[in-house]
C-alpha cells in the first residue's frame, strides 16, 4: 500500500488522515503506519467515514485493548465496547446514551480519576448538530514547554492526587444524577498519577494535570499547591496550543489521553446528536501512560 496521506490541522500534533477506515482493517502495513503516525501526532481526524459498530470496534482493537464500560445506561446494545453520547431518546423518554446536553466539564483527560485510565479514545459522529458541540484539543507537550523553569523543576517526578468528586461537582444536569451510579463513582479511592509523563519512544514530556480531578501534588505544601496548580491549569488550556474542530457527520476523531486535553462546546437538546465512542489501552512501552 502507498503511504497514507495526511494534512496538518494544527502545528505538529493534529492531522487529518486521508483514508477510508474499512479499507485499512485488513491491511497490516497501513495499520502499522497509522500507529507510527499516532505516536507523532496524538490527534488524528478521519472525515466522511461510514462505519458499522463492528468495524469501529475492529479498528479500535488494532491500536490496543478495547475497554468495556461499567456504565450500562450509555452502552451500545450491540457492542459493549461502544458508548453513546446523544440527545436522542427511546420511546419511554430515556436518553440514548449519556452526556446529552449543556456545558462540558472544561478541559479534561478521560478517566484520570481511575487507577488505570484508558490511553486512547475514538469518537465517531453519526448524527452531528448544525450548531454547538465543537470539540477542542490542547497539546500537553506544548503545555510542559510553556511552564516556567522553576515550576517544571518543582513538579517533575512528583505524583498528583486525582479525585472524581471534583469532576462530579462540575457535571451538567443531563449527566450522572442517578444516586446509585453517582455514589459508586464518588466512593472510588483517589487515584495517583505522575503529573508529568514521558513518551517512551520520543522522550517528549507532557503535562498530565486534569483541572477537573487534580486536587493536589504530593510533597508540595498547601501554599505551593495553591500557587502551582493554577499555573498548570492555565498552561494546559493555553490558546496557542488549542485546535478547534467543527464536527461533521462521518467524522472519526482519535486522540491520546496521555498528552492532550479535550472539551466541547455547549450542546442543545433540541438538536439531534449521536456520537459513538470507544476507549482502549496500549502497552507502556509504546505511549506515555499514567500507570505501569
N, C-alpha and C positions, 0 to 999 in steps of 0.2 A: 504494500500500500504506500502511496506517496505521503509525504509529510503532511500532517494535519495543519491547515492554515488557521492562524489566529490573528486577531486585531486588538491592540491595546485599547482599553477603555479608560484606564487611569494609571499613570506612571508605570510601575513595574509589578503591580500586584493584582490587577483585574484585566482579564482578556475575554473577548468573545471568541468562541470556538466555532469554526465554520464546518460543521459536520452533523450528520443525521444519526442520532444515537442508535436506533435499531440496526443500522449498518455496521456499527462498531462492536456489537455484543459478542460476536464470534470471531473477532479479529484480534488475536493476542498481541500483535505488533502495535496496532493502533491503541489498545488499552495501555500497553507499556509506555507509549509515547504520551498519552494523556496523564498517566501517573507522574511521569517526569515533569510534565508541564505544570501540574498542580503543586509540585514542590517549589517551583519558581514563582508561580502566580496563584496565590491561595484562593482567589475568587475567579471562577470560570462561568461564563454565561453561554448557553446554547439556545438560539432563537428558533421559533417556528417548528417545534417538535410535536410529534403525535405519538404518544406512548400509552400502552395499556399498563395496568398496575404490575403485571408480571414483568414487563420489560423494565419498568422503573426499579423494581427490586433486583433484577439481574444486573442492571447497570451499577447500582449501589454496591452489590456484593463483589464486583471487580475491584473495588477500592479498599474494602475492609469488611469486617463482620457486622452484618446488619443488626440493629438493636430492635427489640420488641418492647413497646411502651407498656407501662403499668396502667396508663390512662385508657381504660376500655371505652370510656364515653366518647373519645375522639378518634378511636382506632377504626381503620377501614374494616368493613365486614368481610372483605375478601382476602386481604393480606395483612397480617398482624404487624408487619414491619412498617406500614404506612399509617400516618395520622393525617387528619383533615383539619384545615382551618377554613371556616366557611360562614357565610351569612345565610345560607340556605337552611330550610327546616324540613323535618319529617312531617307526616300528616298529623301527628299528635302534638306538634308545636315545638318539639326538641330541635336544637340546632344540629346540623350535620357537621359535627366536629366542634372545635373549641376556638377560643380567641376571636370571637366573631366580629366585634366592632370596638369602637372607641380608640383611645390612645394606646400606644405600645408602652413598654416599661423603660423606654430610653435605651441608651447604649448598653449592650449586654453580650455575653457569650453564653451559649446554651449549656445548661446543666452544671454550672460552676459550683452549685450548692451540693452536688453529689460527690462521693468519694472518687468515683471513676467517671468523669464526664466523657461523653462521646466526642470524638475528634472531628468528624466530618458531618456535613448536612447537605442534603439535596432537596430543593424546593421546586415543585412543578406547578405552574399556573395553568389550570384547565379552564377556569372562568374568572376573568380578571375585570374589575370595575373600571369604568372610564376615568373616574376621579378618585384621588386618595389612594393610600396603600403603597405608595412608592417605597422602595426598600433601599437602605443605605448600609454601606460597609465602611469601616475605618481601619486603616493599616496599622497594626500594633508593632510591627518592626519600626515603622516611622515614629510611633509614639515613644518607643525606647530612645531613639535618636534625639528626640526633642527634649528629653529630660535634662535638667541641669546636672553637671558632673557630680555635685555633692549629693543630689538625690539618688543618682544611679549607684554611687558608692554605698549609700545607706541601705538601699533595698536589695541589691544584687545578692543572691544566695539566701534571702530570707523567705519565710513562709507566711502566707496570708490566711486569715480565717474567713470563710465564706458561709453565709447563713441564709437559708430560704426565707425566714421571717422578714428580712429586709425587702426582698423582692415582692413578697405577698402584699406588703403594705402599699405597693405601687400598682397593683393589678387593677384593671378596669372592671366595671360591674358585670361585663359579659364573660369574665374569665372564671377562675376557680372559686366559686362561692358555696359549693356543696360542702357542708360541715365535715362530713366523714372524710372526703378526699383532702380537704384543707388540713384537717387535724393530722392526717397521715404524713403529709409533707412538712407541716410545722413541727412535728415531733422528730424529724430527721436530726441526727447529730451534726454539729458543724463539720464542714469539710475543710481540709488544709491542703493548700497547693502552693508551689513556688509562685511568687509574684513576677518573676522573670523566667521565661522559658527560652531554651537554646535549641535551635534546629540541629539534629544530629548529623545531617548531611551538609548543610551550608554553613553552620556555625553562627548564623544570624540570631540575635537576641530579640525577643518580642515581649512587650509588657503584657502581663496577664492580670489586669486589675478591673474586674467587673464591678462597676459602681452600684449595681442593683443587689449585689450579695456580699461584697468585700466589706467587712466591718473593722478589721484591724490587721496590722502586720506584727507578727510575734517578734519580741525583742526590742520593739520601739516603745518609748514611754508614751503615755496618753498625749502629752504635748507634741511629741514628734508625729504621732499618728494624725493628730488634728491639723498639723501643718502639711504633712506629706500627702495624705490621701486626696485632698482637693487638687493638688498638683498632678497626681497620676490620672485622676478622672478627667481633668482638663486636657491633658496631653492625649488621652485615649480618644477623645472626640474632636480633636483639633480640625478645623475646617479644611486645612491643606491636605489632610490625609483621607478625606471622605469622597467616596464615589456614590452618586445617587442614581438609582436605576428605575426608570419608568417601565413597569412590568406590563407585558402584553400576553395575550393568550398564546400558549405554547412555549413560553419561556421556561427553561430549566436552569436553575441557578445553584451552583455548588460552591461551598466555602469551607475553610479550615477554621474551626473554633479556637485553635491554639494561638493564632496570630492575627485574627481580625475580630472586631466587634461588629454588631449589626443592630438595626432598629428599623421600624417602618413608620410611615405617616398614619394619621388617623384614618380609620375605616368607618364607613357609613352602612348601617344595617339595611338601608333602602336599596343598596346596590348589590346585585348578585356577585358572589365570590366563592370560589372553591379552589383551594391550594392543597397539594398533596406533598407531604414531607417524609423523607427517610433520614435516619441518622446511622452512623457507623463508626466502628473503632478500627484503628490501624496500629501496627506494631510500633513500639517506642523507638526502634532503630530507624524508622522512616520519617517520623514527623515530631515536632515539638509537642510533647504531651505534658499535662499537669500531674501525671502519675506514672509509675513504672509499669 
